[in-house]
Amino acid sequence: MSSFRPYLRFVRNAGGRDFVVGDIHGMFGALRDLLALAEFDGERDRLFSVGDLIDRGPGSREAPGWIAEPWFHPVRGNHEQFLLDSGDPSILDLWTRYNGGDWWFDCPPEERDSFRRAFAALPFAIEIDTPNGRVGVVHADAPRSNSWAEFLTDLESRNERVREHAIWSRERISAGCAAHVSGVELVVCGHTPTTRIVSVGNVRFIDTGAVYSHFPGARLTMVEIAPQWCRARSVATHE
């Protein structure tokens, strides 16, 4: 049975560093390189993820193993939601035919069950206390009309419109809306591939197209949020 909670809060990491990584999409080899570059220490450091762990890249089937690591904390992305909704034949076809989910057909039933259990427990949002202020992590975006606290309340109350916004919206980055999300110092998102980290108000978009071989400068990006503030590291994925 899933232990699902719509959002999670993490206390300050007193003994190590905190990082947030962009959309992985099965590029776990690149993530290993990125963690080595940062000299990541799983005994002290924590890695948060904006979601979209699976699809299009070669290592999608590694995702449950990563989720099981005590230092790895992802939110739910739209690609995790595709898998969870794939009991609907139309969504299964949309996911596997057009959105990189064809690897799913190679998974035996027991492996599929492990994915469903792992993904069903993923929250839509995470909040992290840091010495520099609170940081929110969400896959796509928080609604522009909401404070961070209102956003979390709507997630808790099963507001499906807001939950869908959290994993699908490109409204803020498309409009270039510079309005801040009040109640947090920073919100880190992925979902929308960009050639560089894009800041819109206090929202930072860090999906730098790691899985796309045709994408200019494709790389996997990770941002340190504590104790250093917003130090970015990246590794090229298609050289």
N, C-alpha and C positions, 0 to 999 in steps of 0.2 A: 504494500500500500504506500502511496506517495506521501512524503512529509512536506507537502507543498505549502509555502508561505509566499504571498505575492511580493514581498520585499524583505530584505535582510539588512540589519545594521551591524557594523563591525566597530569594536572599540579601537582606540589608538594602539598602534603597534609600538610597544615600548622598547623592544630590543632589536628591531630590524627595519627593513625598507618595504614600502608598498609600491606596486607597479600596476598599471592598467595596459592591457594589450588590445590591439585592434582585431578586426575580423580575421580569423585563422583559416577558415574554409579548408580544413584538411592539411594545411601546410605545417604539420607538427615538426618536421625536420628543421624548418626555418625557425620555429619557436625554440627548439633546443639550441640552435646557434645563437639566438638572441639572448637566451638566459645565460649561456656561457660567456657572451660578450659582457653582460652585466655582472658576472660572477655571482649569480643568484644562489642564495643559500636557503634551501628548503626548511632548515631548522629555525630560521629567524625571519626570513622574508616572506611576503605574500604576493601572489599574482592574481589580480582581478581581470576579468575578460568581458568585453562588450557583446559576447555571443557570436553566433554564426560560426560554430566550431567545425561544421561539416559542409560537404558538397563542393564539387568541382576540383578540389585538390586530392592528392593521392592517399592521404592518411585518415580519411573520415572515420574509419573503423577503430581508430585509436581513442576517440573522444571519451567513451566511458572510463577508460583507464586514467585519463587526465583528470576527469571530474572526481575520481576517487582519491586523488592526492589531497592531503589535508591543507595544503597551502594554495590550492587553485580554486578560485571562486568565480564562476561565470554567471552572467545573466542570460535570460532566454532571448534568442534572436528569432527572426522570421523563419530561418531554415530549421531550427529545432522545432518550431511550431508546425512547419510542413510535415515533419516526421510524425509528430503527435496527432495530426489531423489526417494522416494518410489512410485511415480506415475508410474514408470517403473516396470512392473510385475516381471522382473528378479531380480531387486534390492530389491523389497519388499520381495520376497521369501528368498533371501540371508540374509537380515536383520532379518526378523522375525523367520526364521528357524534355523539360525546358530549364530546369533549375539545378541540374547537377546531382540529382539524387539517384541516378541509375545504379550506383554501387549497392543500394539497398537490396536489389534482387539477388545479390551474392550472399546475403546474410541468412544463416539458418534461423529457425524460429526462436531458439533460446537466446541467440545473440540479439535478435530484434527486441526481445523482451527486456534485455539489459539496457538497450537504448531508451526504450519507453520509460522504464523506471527512472533512469538517470535524468532524462529531459523533463519528465513530469514534475520533478522536484525543483527545477530551476526557477528562481524568482524573476520577476519582470524588472526589478530595480534593486540596487545595492547602495547603501550609504556608509561611508567610511569616515571616522573621526581621524583627523591628522593635526599636527602642530600648526598647520597653516589654515585650518578651517575644515568644515565638512565637505566631502566630495561625493557627488552622486554618480552612479554608473547605470546607464540604460542603453539598450541596443540602438534604437533609432533616434528617439527624442522624447522630451517631456513637453506636454502642451504649453504653448506660449501664453495662454491665459491663466495658467495655474502657478501658484508658488510650489516649491518642492514638497512642502507639507501637504498641500491640497492634492498634489499628484499622488502621493503615497496613500492618502485617505481614499481616493478614487480607486486605486488598485485594490485596496483592502475591501472595498464595498462591491467588488466585482463589476465595476463599470467597464463594460466590454468595449465601448468606444475608446476609452483611455488606454485600456490594455492593448488594443489594436494600434493605437497611436505609438505606444512605447516600442513596438517591434516593426512598424512599417513606415512611419511618417518621414517624409523629406521636406516638410513644410518650412521649417526654420531655415535650413541651409539653402533651400531654393529661393526663399524670399530675402535672405541676407538680413533677417530681423535681428537687430543688435540688442533687443531687450534682454535683461538679465533674468535668470530663474532665481527668484528671491528665496532666501532661506538656506542657501548653500553657497560656498565660495566658488565651486566649479562643478560642472556636469561634463562627463566624458561619454561620448557616443561613437558608434561606428556606422554600419549600414550603407552609407553613401560613399563609394570610392572616390578619393581625391588624390591629386598628385603630390599634395603636401598636407600637413596638419592645418586644418581650417578652424579659426576661432570666430564664433558669432556670439557677441555678448560674452557671457561667462560659460558658454558651451563650446567644447572642443571636440572636433570630429577627427578620428584617428585611423579610419580605414584607408590605408594607402595602397589598396589594390594588390595585396600579396599574391593572390591566386591567379591573376590575369596576366598571361604572358604578353598580351598586346598592349598592356597598360604602361604609359611612360613612367620609367623609374619604379616599376612595381617592387614593393618591399613590405615587410612586416614591421610595424611600428609599435613601440612600447614606451609609455610615459611614466616616469617616476613621480609619485605624488607625495612621498614622505620617505626620509626627512627632507631630501631636496625637492624643490617645488617645480614640477613640470619639466624636468629634464627628459628629453626625448632620445631614444636610441632606435636604430632600425637596421635591418639586414636586407640586402637585395635578394630577390627570389628568382629572377629570370635574367641571368647575365649571359 
